[in-house]
Each structure stands twice: as C-alpha cells, then as structure tokens.
Amino acid sequence: MGSDDKGGAGSVDPRSLPTGRRIALLVKALNGARRTNEALARCRDGEEMLDVLVDASSRLGLGLDREDLRHTPPIRDWIWWKNKEAVLTIGDNKPRYHQDGGQGKGQASSDGPGERKRFLGLF
C-alpha cells in the first residue's frame, strides 16, 4: 500500500456519480485550466467545444459523453452561446431549460404543456 494506491475503501469512481455532479466536477477542473480554456476559446462552434470537453472529461475519468455535455447545464448553455443560439425565447415559446425537459431548473409547476402561467408583475 503505497502512495500510488488510488483505490481505497473511501474512493468513489466518478463515472458512478450522477451526470450533474460529474459536470460540476468538470467545471471545477476547468477553472484555472489555462490550456483547456484557451482551446475552448479558439473553438468555432459548439461541436468543437464538445470535442475539447469530451477529451477533458476523459482525462479526468468522468465518463461524460457528447450528449451528457450537450444537454446538461451549465455546459449546455456555453454551447448555445458559442453557437449564438438563444438561451431564452420570448412569447409563447418556452425557455430553453423547459424545452429540454427541465434540466437545471426545478419543475415545481404542474402546468400541462398547453397551459401557461400569467405573470402579475409590476410592469
């Protein structure tokens, strides 16, 4: 049992964690990762970003695939931004986080797909 031993009684395989938690670990690892952030900044679109992020996930042993990254906030929103897609739509359309099944936001409302809440705000 040396310092090389990575499998202890308390170690958890990151791939067994829920997708949201693995995304959070990836985002935390990207904070301060200069080369990876520079590579992300050079990407022309969201698909190139996914290539960089899948590689980063693989190096970290997180086991995230393109679909995990494409549909889970906040990376989902980074990809929309890079593709110059709206994160929010106005009018009868739903915000993007509702369009994809509510990932990232609590769905406390029991409104059906055809029902719409009225906003009784100040303006």
SEVEXDO-702630 format. One record per atom (N, C-alpha, C): residue number from 1; residue in three letters; atom name; x, y, z. Coordinates in nm, 3 decimals, decimal comma. Last residue first. Layout:
N
<drenmi NUM ALA CA <X Y Z>> ...
This chain:
123
<drenmi 123 PHE N <-4,487 4,534 -1,420>> <drenmi 123 PHE CA <-4,492 4,604 -1,549>> <drenmi 123 PHE C <-4,568 4,526 -1,652>> <drenmi 122 LEU N <-4,488 4,386 -1,191>> <drenmi 122 LEU CA <-4,501 4,530 -1,178>> <drenmi 122 LEU C <-4,512 4,602 -1,310>> <drenmi 121 GLY N <-4,671 4,081 -1,258>> <drenmi 121 GLY CA <-4,562 4,161 -1,204>> <drenmi 121 GLY C <-4,592 4,309 -1,204>> <drenmi 120 LEU N <-4,804 3,837 -1,309>> <drenmi 120 LEU CA <-4,873 3,951 -1,249>> <drenmi 120 LEU C <-4,770 4,041 -1,183>> <drenmi 119 PHE N <-4,815 3,620 -1,570>> <drenmi 119 PHE CA <-4,723 3,699 -1,488>> <drenmi 119 PHE C <-4,798 3,822 -1,439>> <drenmi 118 ARG N <-4,973 3,309 -1,586>> <drenmi 118 ARG CA <-4,980 3,453 -1,611>> <drenmi 118 ARG C <-4,885 3,523 -1,516>> <drenmi 117 LYS N <-4,865 3,003 -1,726>> <drenmi 117 LYS CA <-4,886 3,088 -1,611>> <drenmi 117 LYS C <-4,892 3,233 -1,654>> <drenmi 116 ARG N <-5,033 2,792 -1,949>> <drenmi 116 ARG CA <-4,930 2,893 -1,934>> <drenmi 116 ARG C <-4,962 2,978 -1,812>> <drenmi 115 GLU N <-5,081 2,469 -2,098>> <drenmi 115 GLU CA <-5,115 2,572 -2,002>> <drenmi 115 GLU C <-4,998 2,667 -1,984>> <drenmi 114 GLY N <-4,995 2,266 -2,257>> <drenmi 114 GLY CA <-5,071 2,372 -2,322>> <drenmi 114 GLY C <-5,104 2,488 -2,228>> <drenmi 113 PRO N <-4,856 2,092 -2,086>> <drenmi 113 PRO CA <-4,785 2,153 -2,198>> <drenmi 113 PRO C <-4,861 2,267 -2,264>> <drenmi 112 GLY N <-4,964 2,182 -1,749>> <drenmi 112 GLY CA <-4,950 2,091 -1,862>> <drenmi 112 GLY C <-4,881 2,163 -1,977>> <drenmi 111 ASP N <-4,826 2,268 -1,439>> <drenmi 111 ASP CA <-4,886 2,311 -1,564>> <drenmi 111 ASP C <-4,863 2,207 -1,672>> <drenmi 110 SER N <-4,725 2,231 -1,197>> <drenmi 110 SER CA <-4,796 2,117 -1,253>> <drenmi 110 SER C <-4,866 2,155 -1,382>> <drenmi 109 SER N <-4,400 2,337 -1,095>> <drenmi 109 SER CA <-4,530 2,366 -1,154>> <drenmi 109 SER C <-4,594 2,238 -1,209>> <drenmi 108 ALA N <-4,148 2,264 -1,029>> <drenmi 108 ALA CA <-4,248 2,260 -0,924>> <drenmi 108 ALA C <-4,388 2,279 -0,980>> <drenmi 107 GLN N <-3,894 2,172 -1,147>> <drenmi 107 GLN CA <-4,022 2,175 -1,217>> <drenmi 107 GLN C <-4,133 2,162 -1,112>> <drenmi 106 GLY N <-3,587 2,342 -1,127>> <drenmi 106 GLY CA <-3,690 2,263 -1,062>> <drenmi 106 GLY C <-3,822 2,278 -1,135>> <drenmi 105 LYS N <-3,342 2,321 -1,378>> <drenmi 105 LYS CA <-3,441 2,401 -1,306>> <drenmi 105 LYS C <-3,543 2,308 -1,244>> <drenmi 104 GLY N <-3,180 2,133 -1,496>> <drenmi 104 GLY CA <-3,118 2,252 -1,442>> <drenmi 104 GLY C <-3,213 2,341 -1,365>> <drenmi 103 GLN N <-3,412 2,023 -1,731>> <drenmi 103 GLN CA <-3,282 2,002 -1,667>> <drenmi 103 GLN C <-3,230 2,135 -1,617>> <drenmi 102 GLY N <-3,661 2,035 -1,858>> <drenmi 102 GLY CA <-3,643 2,099 -1,729>> <drenmi 102 GLY C <-3,511 2,075 -1,662>> <drenmi 101 GLY N <-3,686 1,937 -2,111>> <drenmi 101 GLY CA <-3,734 1,853 -2,002>> <drenmi 101 GLY C <-3,705 1,910 -1,865>> <drenmi 100 ASP N <-3,603 2,129 -2,289>> <drenmi 100 ASP CA <-3,530 2,003 -2,282>> <drenmi 100 ASP C <-3,568 1,919 -2,161>> <drenmi 99 GLN N <-3,766 2,347 -2,254>> <drenmi 99 GLN CA <-3,777 2,275 -2,379>> <drenmi 99 GLN C <-3,708 2,140 -2,372>> <drenmi 98 HIS N <-3,688 2,465 -2,019>> <drenmi 98 HIS CA <-3,814 2,391 -2,019>> <drenmi 98 HIS C <-3,827 2,306 -2,145>> <drenmi 97 TYR N <-3,453 2,586 -2,095>> <drenmi 97 TYR CA <-3,444 2,484 -1,991>> <drenmi 97 TYR C <-3,575 2,409 -1,974>> <drenmi 96 ARG N <-3,542 2,772 -2,287>> <drenmi 96 ARG CA <-3,472 2,651 -2,329>> <drenmi 96 ARG C <-3,469 2,545 -2,221>> <drenmi 95 PRO N <-3,877 2,886 -2,224>> <drenmi 95 PRO CA <-3,732 2,899 -2,208>> <drenmi 95 PRO C <-3,665 2,766 -2,241>> <drenmi 94 LYS N <-4,124 2,843 -2,484>> <drenmi 94 LYS CA <-4,074 2,817 -2,350>> <drenmi 94 LYS C <-3,925 2,849 -2,343>> <drenmi 93 ASN N <-4,325 3,076 -2,666>> <drenmi 93 ASN CA <-4,224 2,971 -2,659>> <drenmi 93 ASN C <-4,174 2,958 -2,517>> <drenmi 92 ASP N <-4,480 3,297 -2,654>> <drenmi 92 ASP CA <-4,543 3,170 -2,621>> <drenmi 92 ASP C <-4,444 3,055 -2,614>> <drenmi 91 GLY N <-4,220 3,517 -2,553>> <drenmi 91 GLY CA <-4,353 3,496 -2,609>> <drenmi 91 GLY C <-4,410 3,364 -2,565>> <drenmi 90 ILE N <-3,875 3,438 -2,609>> <drenmi 90 ILE CA <-3,978 3,527 -2,557>> <drenmi 90 ILE C <-4,112 3,495 -2,623>> <drenmi 89 THR N <-3,623 3,212 -2,496>> <drenmi 89 THR CA <-3,710 3,262 -2,603>> <drenmi 89 THR C <-3,823 3,341 -2,539>> <drenmi 88 LEU N <-3,289 3,183 -2,401>> <drenmi 88 LEU CA <-3,425 3,212 -2,360>> <drenmi 88 LEU C <-3,503 3,261 -2,481>> <drenmi 87 VAL N <-3,062 3,139 -2,533>> <drenmi 87 VAL CA <-3,082 3,057 -2,414>> <drenmi 87 VAL C <-3,227 3,071 -2,367>> <drenmi 86 ALA N <-3,025 3,134 -2,883>> <drenmi 86 ALA CA <-3,087 3,197 -2,766>> <drenmi 86 ALA C <-3,100 3,097 -2,652>> <drenmi 85 GLU N <-2,705 3,072 -3,021>> <drenmi 85 GLU CA <-2,845 3,035 -3,007>> <drenmi 85 GLU C <-2,900 3,101 -2,881>> <drenmi 84 LYS N <-2,436 3,082 -3,086>> <drenmi 84 LYS CA <-2,518 3,204 -3,097>> <drenmi 84 LYS C <-2,668 3,171 -3,101>> <drenmi 83 ASN N <-2,275 2,880 -3,021>> <drenmi 83 ASN CA <-2,350 2,865 -3,146>> <drenmi 83 ASN C <-2,438 2,985 -3,174>> <drenmi 82 LYS N <-2,197 2,970 -2,772>> <drenmi 82 LYS CA <-2,096 2,961 -2,878>> <drenmi 82 LYS C <-2,163 2,949 -3,015>> <drenmi 81 TRP N <-2,441 2,944 -2,636>> <drenmi 81 TRP CA <-2,380 3,075 -2,651>> <drenmi 81 TRP C <-2,279 3,074 -2,766>> <drenmi 80 TRP N <-2,476 2,666 -2,642>> <drenmi 80 TRP CA <-2,574 2,753 -2,706>> <drenmi 80 TRP C <-2,514 2,891 -2,733>> <drenmi 79 ILE N <-2,251 2,600 -2,488>> <drenmi 79 ILE CA <-2,259 2,555 -2,627>> <drenmi 79 ILE C <-2,361 2,639 -2,703>> <drenmi 78 TRP N <-2,318 2,707 -2,244>> <drenmi 78 TRP CA <-2,195 2,753 -2,310>> <drenmi 78 TRP C <-2,201 2,719 -2,458>> <drenmi 77 ASP N <-2,545 2,553 -2,184>> <drenmi 77 ASP CA <-2,561 2,695 -2,211>> <drenmi 77 ASP C <-2,437 2,755 -2,278>> <drenmi 76 ARG N <-2,426 2,303 -2,138>> <drenmi 76 ARG CA <-2,529 2,317 -2,242>> <drenmi 76 ARG C <-2,543 2,464 -2,282>> <drenmi 75 ILE N <-2,280 2,364 -1,911>> <drenmi 75 ILE CA <-2,209 2,344 -2,038>> <drenmi 75 ILE C <-2,305 2,354 -2,155>> <drenmi 74 PRO N <-2,410 2,376 -1,672>> <drenmi 74 PRO CA <-2,401 2,499 -1,749>> <drenmi 74 PRO C <-2,335 2,481 -1,886>> <drenmi 73 PRO N <-2,677 2,169 -1,800>> <drenmi 73 PRO CA <-2,622 2,300 -1,767>> <drenmi 73 PRO C <-2,503 2,285 -1,672>> <drenmi 72 THR N <-2,673 1,920 -2,044>> <drenmi 72 THR CA <-2,665 1,948 -1,902>> <drenmi 72 THR C <-2,604 2,085 -1,876>> <drenmi 71 HIS N <-2,661 1,845 -2,312>> <drenmi 71 HIS CA <-2,792 1,862 -2,250>> <drenmi 71 HIS C <-2,790 1,897 -2,102>> <drenmi 70 ARG N <-2,398 1,812 -2,398>> <drenmi 70 ARG CA <-2,489 1,893 -2,481>> <drenmi 70 ARG C <-2,619 1,927 -2,408>> <drenmi 69 LEU N <-2,291 1,631 -2,213>> <drenmi 69 LEU CA <-2,243 1,770 -2,217>> <drenmi 69 LEU C <-2,341 1,861 -2,290>> <drenmi 68 ASP N <-2,431 1,398 -2,279>> <drenmi 68 ASP CA <-2,431 1,449 -2,141>> <drenmi 68 ASP C <-2,395 1,597 -2,140>> <drenmi 67 GLU N <-2,358 1,379 -2,549>> <drenmi 67 GLU CA <-2,497 1,405 -2,514>> <drenmi 67 GLU C <-2,509 1,456 -2,371>> <drenmi 66 ARG N <-2,081 1,321 -2,535>> <drenmi 66 ARG CA <-2,129 1,443 -2,602>> <drenmi 66 ARG C <-2,272 1,478 -2,562>> <drenmi 65 ASP N <-2,019 1,188 -2,202>> <drenmi 65 ASP CA <-2,020 1,183 -2,348>> <drenmi 65 ASP C <-2,079 1,312 -2,404>> <drenmi 64 LEU N <-1,805 1,139 -1,924>> <drenmi 64 LEU CA <-1,913 1,216 -1,987>> <drenmi 64 LEU C <-1,905 1,202 -2,138>> <drenmi 63 GLY N <-1,613 1,014 -1,760>> <drenmi 63 GLY CA <-1,701 0,933 -1,844>> <drenmi 63 GLY C <-1,819 1,008 -1,904>> <drenmi 62 LEU N <-1,415 1,111 -1,594>> <drenmi 62 LEU CA <-1,554 1,139 -1,559>> <drenmi 62 LEU C <-1,654 1,061 -1,644>> <drenmi 61 GLY N <-1,137 1,115 -1,611>> <drenmi 61 GLY CA <-1,204 0,990 -1,575>> <drenmi 61 GLY C <-1,350 1,007 -1,537>> <drenmi 60 LEU N <-1,001 1,328 -1,708>> <drenmi 60 LEU CA <-1,036 1,333 -1,566>> <drenmi 60 LEU C <-1,106 1,205 -1,518>> <drenmi 59 ARG N <-0,983 1,263 -1,975>> <drenmi 59 ARG CA <-0,859 1,275 -1,898>> <drenmi 59 ARG C <-0,885 1,276 -1,748>> <drenmi 58 SER N <-1,258 1,279 -2,040>> <drenmi 58 SER CA <-1,187 1,151 -2,049>> <drenmi 58 SER C <-1,059 1,154 -1,964>> <drenmi 57 SER N <-1,305 1,551 -2,011>> <drenmi 57 SER CA <-1,377 1,456 -1,928>> <drenmi 57 SER C <-1,306 1,320 -1,925>> <drenmi 56 ALA N <-1,140 1,647 -2,218>> <drenmi 56 ALA CA <-1,112 1,685 -2,078>> <drenmi 56 ALA C <-1,181 1,588 -1,982>> <drenmi 55 ASP N <-1,275 1,534 -2,440>> <drenmi 55 ASP CA <-1,135 1,498 -2,412>> <drenmi 55 ASP C <-1,099 1,530 -2,266>> <drenmi 54 VAL N <-1,516 1,667 -2,417>> <drenmi 54 VAL CA <-1,515 1,521 -2,406>> <drenmi 54 VAL C <-1,374 1,473 -2,374>> <drenmi 53 LEU N <-1,424 1,931 -2,461>> <drenmi 53 LEU CA <-1,481 1,893 -2,332>> <drenmi 53 LEU C <-1,487 1,742 -2,312>> <drenmi 52 VAL N <-1,338 1,926 -2,727>> <drenmi 52 VAL CA <-1,243 1,963 -2,621>> <drenmi 52 VAL C <-1,294 1,913 -2,486>> <drenmi 51 ASP N <-1,580 1,854 -2,856>> <drenmi 51 ASP CA <-1,459 1,774 -2,873>> <drenmi 51 ASP C <-1,361 1,798 -2,759>> <drenmi 50 LEU N <-1,746 2,067 -2,780>> <drenmi 50 LEU CA <-1,776 1,933 -2,730>> <drenmi 50 LEU C <-1,654 1,842 -2,745>> <drenmi 49 MET N <-1,631 2,271 -2,931>> <drenmi 49 MET CA <-1,625 2,277 -2,784>> <drenmi 49 MET C <-1,650 2,138 -2,724>> <drenmi 48 GLU N <-1,707 2,188 -3,183>> <drenmi 48 GLU CA <-1,564 2,188 -3,149>> <drenmi 48 GLU C <-1,546 2,195 -2,998>> <drenmi 47 GLU N <-1,982 2,232 -3,150>> <drenmi 47 GLU CA <-1,933 2,096 -3,178>> <drenmi 47 GLU C <-1,783 2,085 -3,147>> <drenmi 46 GLY N <-2,008 2,510 -3,116>> <drenmi 46 GLY CA <-2,034 2,420 -3,005>> <drenmi 46 GLY C <-1,983 2,278 -3,026>> <drenmi 45 ASP N <-1,734 2,666 -3,298>> <drenmi 45 ASP CA <-1,874 2,639 -3,267>> <drenmi 45 ASP C <-1,885 2,540 -3,152>> <drenmi 44 ARG N <-1,465 2,721 -3,299>> <drenmi 44 ARG CA <-1,553 2,799 -3,387>> <drenmi 44 ARG C <-1,700 2,780 -3,355>> <drenmi 43 CYS N <-1,241 2,755 -3,027>> <drenmi 43 CYS CA <-1,343 2,675 -3,097>> <drenmi 43 CYS C <-1,434 2,767 -3,178>> <drenmi 42 ARG N <-1,080 2,910 -2,869>> <drenmi 42 ARG CA <-1,048 2,903 -3,013>> <drenmi 42 ARG C <-1,153 2,827 -3,093>> <drenmi 41 ALA N <-1,177 2,866 -2,614>> <drenmi 41 ALA CA <-1,195 2,998 -2,672>> <drenmi 41 ALA C <-1,169 2,998 -2,823>> <drenmi 40 LEU N <-1,089 2,605 -2,570>> <drenmi 40 LEU CA <-1,233 2,632 -2,579>> <drenmi 40 LEU C <-1,259 2,767 -2,645>> <drenmi 39 ALA N <-0,813 2,652 -2,555>> <drenmi 39 ALA CA <-0,866 2,566 -2,662>> <drenmi 39 ALA C <-1,016 2,589 -2,680>> <drenmi 38 GLU N <-0,808 2,805 -2,323>> <drenmi 38 GLU CA <-0,765 2,865 -2,450>> <drenmi 38 GLU C <-0,816 2,784 -2,569>> <drenmi 37 ASN N <-0,893 2,610 -2,142>> <drenmi 37 ASN CA <-0,976 2,729 -2,164>> <drenmi 37 ASN C <-0,936 2,802 -2,292>> <drenmi 36 THR N <-0,677 2,434 -2,158>> <drenmi 36 THR CA <-0,810 2,389 -2,198>> <drenmi 36 THR C <-0,901 2,508 -2,225>> <drenmi 35 ARG N <-0,468 2,599 -2,060>> <drenmi 35 ARG CA <-0,463 2,543 -2,197>> <drenmi 35 ARG C <-0,601 2,498 -2,245>> <drenmi 34 ARG N <-0,562 2,670 -1,791>> <drenmi 34 ARG CA <-0,532 2,768 -1,896>> <drenmi 34 ARG C <-0,537 2,709 -2,037>> <drenmi 33 ALA N <-0,769 2,605 -1,568>> <drenmi 33 ALA CA <-0,701 2,518 -1,665>> <drenmi 33 ALA C <-0,674 2,600 -1,791>> <drenmi 32 GLY N <-0,925 2,764 -1,406>> <drenmi 32 GLY CA <-0,781 2,777 -1,394>> <drenmi 32 GLY C <-0,701 2,687 -1,488>> <drenmi 31 ASN N <-1,177 2,547 -1,416>> <drenmi 31 ASN CA <-1,143 2,673 -1,353>> <drenmi 31 ASN C <-0,991 2,678 -1,331>> <drenmi 30 LEU N <-1,207 2,286 -1,489>> <drenmi 30 LEU CA <-1,177 2,383 -1,595>> <drenmi 30 LEU C <-1,137 2,519 -1,539>> <drenmi 29 ALA N <-1,281 2,163 -1,252>> <drenmi 29 ALA CA <-1,148 2,133 -1,306>> <drenmi 29 ALA C <-1,108 2,233 -1,415>> <drenmi 28 LYS N <-1,543 2,259 -1,233>> <drenmi 28 LYS CA <-1,445 2,294 -1,129>> <drenmi 28 LYS C <-1,302 2,272 -1,180>> <drenmi 27 VAL N <-1,654 2,131 -1,454>> <drenmi 27 VAL CA <-1,650 2,277 -1,449>> <drenmi 27 VAL C <-1,547 2,324 -1,347>> <drenmi 26 LEU N <-1,628 1,863 -1,368>> <drenmi 26 LEU CA <-1,560 1,909 -1,489>> <drenmi 26 LEU C <-1,546 2,061 -1,488>> <drenmi 25 LEU N <-1,796 1,862 -1,146>> <drenmi 25 LEU CA <-1,654 1,832 -1,129>> <drenmi 25 LEU C <-1,572 1,879 -1,249>> <drenmi 24 ALA N <-2,040 1,916 -1,272>> <drenmi 24 ALA CA <-1,987 2,010 -1,173>> <drenmi 24 ALA C <-1,838 1,987 -1,150>> <drenmi 23 ILE N <-2,064 1,681 -1,423>> <drenmi 23 ILE CA <-2,050 1,809 -1,492>> <drenmi 23 ILE C <-1,991 1,912 -1,396>> <drenmi 22 ARG N <-2,101 1,503 -1,213>> <drenmi 22 ARG CA <-1,982 1,489 -1,297>> <drenmi 22 ARG C <-1,957 1,616 -1,377>> <drenmi 21 ARG N <-2,349 1,595 -1,120>> <drenmi 21 ARG CA <-2,232 1,601 -1,031>> <drenmi 21 ARG C <-2,102 1,590 -1,112>> <drenmi 20 GLY N <-2,512 1,539 -1,341>> <drenmi 20 GLY CA <-2,498 1,676 -1,292>> <drenmi 20 GLY C <-2,376 1,694 -1,204>> <drenmi 19 THR N <-2,495 1,254 -1,355>> <drenmi 19 THR CA <-2,440 1,339 -1,461>> <drenmi 19 THR C <-2,417 1,482 -1,412>> <drenmi 18 PRO N <-2,397 1,090 -1,046>> <drenmi 18 PRO CA <-2,498 1,142 -1,139>> <drenmi 18 PRO C <-2,434 1,240 -1,238>> <drenmi 17 LEU N <-2,112 0,862 -1,043>> <drenmi 17 LEU CA <-2,187 0,978 -0,992>> <drenmi 17 LEU C <-2,293 1,021 -1,093>> <drenmi 16 SER N <-1,959 0,675 -1,160>> <drenmi 16 SER CA <-2,080 0,626 -1,095>> <drenmi 16 SER C <-2,166 0,740 -1,039>> <drenmi 15 ARG N <-1,733 0,801 -1,249>> <drenmi 15 ARG CA <-1,832 0,762 -1,350>> <drenmi 15 ARG C <-1,961 0,711 -1,290>> <drenmi 14 PRO N <-1,572 0,825 -1,023>> <drenmi 14 PRO CA <-1,651 0,941 -1,066>> <drenmi 14 PRO C <-1,757 0,906 -1,170>> <drenmi 13 ASP N <-1,571 0,587 -0,778>> <drenmi 13 ASP CA <-1,548 0,602 -0,921>> <drenmi 13 ASP C <-1,634 0,717 -0,969>> <drenmi 12 VAL N <-1,441 0,675 -0,467>> <drenmi 12 VAL CA <-1,562 0,656 -0,547>> <drenmi 12 VAL C <-1,524 0,676 -0,693>> <drenmi 11 SER N <-1,273 0,557 -0,176>> <drenmi 11 SER CA <-1,269 0,617 -0,310>> <drenmi 11 SER C <-1,395 0,579 -0,388>> <drenmi 10 GLY N <-1,260 0,440 0,072>> <drenmi 10 GLY CA <-1,343 0,559 0,058>> <drenmi 10 GLY C <-1,345 0,617 -0,082>> <drenmi 9 ALA N <-1,089 0,229 0,049>> <drenmi 9 ALA CA <-1,225 0,198 0,089>> <drenmi 9 ALA C <-1,317 0,317 0,067>> <drenmi 8 GLY N <-0,907 0,310 -0,249>> <drenmi 8 GLY CA <-0,920 0,287 -0,106>> <drenmi 8 GLY C <-1,064 0,254 -0,075>> <drenmi 7 GLY N <-0,723 0,314 -0,507>> <drenmi 7 GLY CA <-0,849 0,251 -0,472>> <drenmi 7 GLY C <-0,857 0,227 -0,325>> <drenmi 6 LYS N <-0,476 0,412 -0,550>> <drenmi 6 LYS CA <-0,588 0,503 -0,573>> <drenmi 6 LYS C <-0,721 0,441 -0,532>> <drenmi 5 ASP N <-0,157 0,396 -0,444>> <drenmi 5 ASP CA <-0,284 0,326 -0,430>> <drenmi 5 ASP C <-0,400 0,424 -0,442>> <drenmi 4 ASP N <0,075 0,532 -0,432>> <drenmi 4 ASP CA <0,018 0,514 -0,565>> <drenmi 4 ASP C <-0,121 0,451 -0,558>> <drenmi 3 SER N <0,175 0,523 -0,184>> <drenmi 3 SER CA <0,102 0,645 -0,216>> <drenmi 3 SER C <0,039 0,636 -0,355>> <drenmi 2 GLY N <0,114 0,174 -0,115>> <drenmi 2 GLY CA <0,195 0,294 -0,124>> <drenmi 2 GLY C <0,109 0,414 -0,155>> <drenmi 1 MET N <0,083 -0,118 0,000>> <drenmi 1 MET CA <0,000 0,000 0,000>> <drenmi 1 MET C <0,087 0,123 0,000>> 
